[in-house]
Amino acid sequence: MLKLYGFAVSNYFNMVKHAMLYKGLAFDEVTTFPGADPAYIDKSPMGKVPCIETEQGCLAETSVILSYLEAAYPEKPLYPADAFQRAKVNEIMKVAELYIELPARRLFPEVLAGKVVSDDIKAESRETLTKGCKALAALIQLPESPYVAGDSVSMADIVLRYALIPAGMCAHAIYQWDLVAEVPGLAQWSKRMAGQDISQQLDKANQEGMAAFLQAMKSK
């Protein structure tokens, strides 16, 4: 049976878990935090979460895991059949990662741990987030379609959802900025995604684990 390593507050862990649940896969969940534990480094060389363990070995890095899941378990697809449309899904995912999630992550020390982030970093992050929102507006098919890459849920919806959760939190806390309002149709899509059973399950686990996570962040 597959094993999924990570913890419920990690948005990257939730990207993978959402995809696995959507595909109806059986797996054991192993609560694991990033670090230098030699036993975990053997599974995830950078010590990052998530990681999955298969019968053939372990895989780390979210994008790698998601690609593997789609290839190994295609029965309930999260990518279109057309090669170009598959690439467009990957394009949205890459924008979500590089220009939405990562610039917001630079604000985590202040938002999550109360450690002041410099004005330069705040300005750089806001500039990148603004460009990322413009790129999303150009790429996604909202509001004409119910999902970001068309009429059905794709891997892009999953990745974008869990990239926007921390990004939206940071944008609101630092800039008093409603990030999803920047992109036409994104607020309605966000509510649609949040209403799905899998999203509600993962959001509940996230909320239940958040207090302990924030305490651990502040103690570092």
Protein Blocks (a to p, Z undefined) as FASTA:
>chain_A
ZZdeddfklmklmmmmmmmmmnopacddddddedjbfklmmmmmnopacddddfkbcceh
jklmmmmmmmmmmmlccbdfblklmmmmmmmmmmmmmmmmmmmmmmmmmmmnopacdfkl
mmmmmmmmmmmmmmmmmmmmcfkbmbfnbjbdcfklmmmmmmmmmmmmmmmmmnopafkl
mpghklmmmmmmmmpmklmmmmmmmmmmmmmmmmmmmmZZ
